[in-house]
């Protein structure tokens, strides 16, 4: 991935070495999973996830409620005619790059995520502007161990996450070591995908989608709430693909092997793969981020189309 000459974002807050707390999103699914109070995150096995509290809920959302929810999402996604890509991004052979080094200081990785964040800012500012709206840029917080957020206390064990209450992304850079070694997803574009997914959750917050899903989940059964979470996470994957499409067309960021790195990361954190590794069996009703196949499919959909309207997971019959 060509990132070294990219612009650095001014929206990075470095809390490393300060102690304190945060709460997480692109989380590494552990069994049992730890939810983020009111936050959206991505968990790595299982993916970049929005972490809502998993408290037991009674009652169902109902057919009418689902239909109304779909209508709301269709309206929210009517952002205007996003032009299709001039050229299609195709899959290329995998590279052996391990991505930016996570050396002692972590400064190179910090530099890397700052560039990726800046690139998402350029992309989403342009997309929102084309639809006549203004994009509010999120802040990315670097921390070590744990940190405080408006969604509660976050820990590095939960992985990267997004908190809609303060509209900030949180990441302990040591997570990238686990992404590469534990989940077998190396490469700088795999690392960029993590940031882009969390930014996708921020876009969902700006569009009002996160709030609508949160309300619907509180009225739903546990199985229905999980399905809504899966649709929210797969949509964030698709939005990450939209970013990659636009960024590559505008700034030619992709190199040989990058697409495979991104797709490999999406597959590595599917709920089915994570559950099989951790508990020896797969329980689809407990999925909160989507299967490996689903995550790859939706990331690829955004990557190929570059159109936000193709990311409507809430009205999709087949995920």
N, C-alpha and C positions, 0 to 999 in steps of 0.2 A: 504494500500500500504506500503510495506517495504522500507522505505527511510532513516530512521534515521542513519543507518550505512553506507550509500552511500558516495561516494567521493563528495567533494565540488568543484565547478568549480572556476577557477581563472578568468573567463571571465565575472564577474559581476561588473557593475559600479553603485554605490549607489549615486544618486543625491537627495535623500529625504532631505527635509529641505533647499535645495538650491534655490528653486524657479526656474524659467527658463521654457523652453518649450520642447514639444515633439509632435509627431503626431501618429495617431493610427490605429490600425489594428484589433485585435480580438474585434471588436466593438460591443457595445450594440446597435443594430439597433434602431434608433429613427426615427420617421417620422416627417419631412423629415430627411434623413440621412446626416451626414456631411462626406464628403470624405477627404481622406488624400492626399495632393498633392504629387503625385508620390510615395506613400507608399503602402505597402500591409498590411492589417490588418485583424483582425478577429473581427467581431463585434459580440457581443453576441446576441442578438436576431437576428438571421440571421447568425450569427455565426462568426467564426473567419474569418475575411474577409480581402481581400486585398483591401485597400481603394484607388481607383483611382478617380481622379476628375470626376464628373458627367457632365461635360460640354456637350452641345448638339453637336452631330457630324452628318455630312451629308454623304450620300453615303453608299453603302453596301460593304461588304468584297468580295462577289461573290463566286460562287461554286468553281472556280479554286483556289481562295485564301484559302478557307477552306480546300481543298484537300492538298494544299502545306503545310498548317499549320499542318495538321495531320501528314504528312510525316516527318516534322521537329521534332514533338514531339515523333514519333515512334523511330526516330534515336537517339534523346536525351535520350530516356529511355532504349536504348540498353546497359545497364550497365554490362551485363554479366550474367551468370547463378547463380541466388541467390537460394541457396538450400531451399526447402520447410521445414517448421518447423518439428522437430522431433515429437512433440506432439501438438495436437490442443488445443488451449485455449478455454474453454467452458464457457458459461454464467452460473453464479451462483447466488443464492439469494442475494438481495440487503442488504447492511449493513446499520447501522444507524450512522456510523461515519460521523462527520461533517468536517473532515480533520484538518490540522494544524490550530491552533488558530490564529485569527487576533487580537491579544491583542494589548494593547496600543503601544508598541514599534514596533510591526510587525516583530520582529527579528526572531521568529520561522517561519513565512511565508517566510521571506527573505532566511532563511536557507533552507527551503523546495525547493524553486524555484532554488536555487543554486545547490542542489542535482539533481533535475530533469534535469536541463541544462547539468550538468556533465554526466548524464546518456545518454542524447541524443548525446553528444559528443562522448562517447564511442561507441554507436551504429552506428552513421553515419561515424565515422572514419573507423570502421571495414567494413561497406558496401562499401564505396568508395575505400578502400584499396583492397578489393576483386576484384574490377573491374579495378584495375590498376590506380586509380586516387587518388588525395589527397583531403581531406575534409578541407575546411577553416572554422574554428569555429567562430560562431557569438558572439557578445557581448550582454549581457542582461542588460538593464538599468532599475533600480528602480527609480521611481520619485513620487512626490506628486503634484497633481493639474494640472500642465502643465510643459512642457519641450521643449527645442529646439532640432530639428533633422535635418538631411540633406533633409528630405521630407517636412519640414515646422514645424509649432508649433503644438504640440499635447496636447490634454486635457484628463484628466481622464475620462470624460463623454463618450469618444469614445471607451473606453475599450482597452485591450492589442492590440498591433499592431507590424508589422515588417516594417522597412524602407529599401528597397533594395539599396538605394543610399549610405547608410553608413553601411549596413549589420548588423544592430542592432535590437534587440527586445526590446520593451518598455512596461512596465507594472506598473500601480499604484495598489499596493496590496489591496487597498480598493475595487477593482473590485470583489474580491472573496466573499465579503459580499453580493454584488448584485447578483452574480451567485447563491449563496445559498438561499437568501431570496426572491428576486424578480423572479428568474427563476426556483426556486425549484430544483436546481442541486447541492446538497451537496456532500462532500466527497473529500478525497485527490486525488483520481485518476481523478475525474472530473477536479480538479485544474491542475493536471499534463497534462491532455489532452489539456488545453489551451496553455501551453508552447509548447507542442509537435506540435500543429497545426501551431504556429508561426514559429517554427523551420522548419516545412514542407515548409513554404514559402521561407525560406532561402535556402533550398535544391533546390527549383524551380529556385531561382536566380542563384545558382551555375551552374545549368544545362542549363541556358539560356532560360528557359521557360517563366519566368516573362517578360523578355524583348520582346520576340516574341508575347506574349499576349498583351502587352501594345501597340506595333506597330499595331497589328490587330484591337484592339479596336478603335484606332484613325481613322481607315479607315472604320469602321462599323457604322451601324445605332445604335440608342440607344438600341433597343431590342436585336440586335446581340451582342452589347458590353456587355450587361447584361448577356447574355448566356455564353459568354467567361469568364466573371468573376465568374459565377456559376461553370463552369468546373474547373477553377483555384482553387476555394475554396474547392470543393469536392475532388480535388486531394490532397490538403494539409491535409484534413481530413483522406484520405487514407494513406498518408505518416505518419501521427501521429499513425495510427494503425500499420504500419510496424515497427515503433520504439517500440511500446508496445510489439509486438510479439518477436522481437529480444531481448529486454531488459529482458523479462520474461524468455526466454529460457536460456539466459546467466547468469542472476543474480537473477532469481526467485523473482521479485518485487511484483507480484500480490497476493492479499489476497482475501478472500471471499467477494463478493459484489463489487469488483473494476470494473469488466467489466460492470456491470449494471450502475455504477456511470458514466463511460465514455460514454456509450450509452445514458444514460439519459441526460447528458450535450449536446451531439450532437443533440438530439431531441428537447431539450428546446430552442435552438437558431436557429431553422429552420425559414426561411423567412415567411412561411405560418403561423406558430404559432405566430410569432412576429407581423405580419400585422393584424392578427385577434384580437390580444390583443389591439393593438394601434389604429387601424382605423376601426375595425369591419368588414372588408372585405379583401379578398385575391386577389392580382393582380399578377398572375404568371409572366407576361412579365416584371415586375419590380424587380423580384428576382435577387439578386446579390451573394447569398451564397448557395442557394439550400433549398429545403423543408426539414422538419424534417425527413421524410422517406428517402430522398436522402442522407442526412448527416449521418444518422445512417448506411445506406447501404454501403457507401464508407469507413467509419471508420471501419466497421466490415470486409469489404473485405481486407483491409490492415492488420487488426488484425489477421484474420484467415490464410492468405497466408504468410505473412512476406516477400512478394516479391514486389519489386518496380515496376516491369513490369505489375503487376495487377492494377496499379494506373493510367493507361492511360485513363483518362476521356475524352480526346479530340477526340478519335476515337470511343468512346462508342456511340451506337445509342440510347440506353435507359439508362438514368441516374438514 
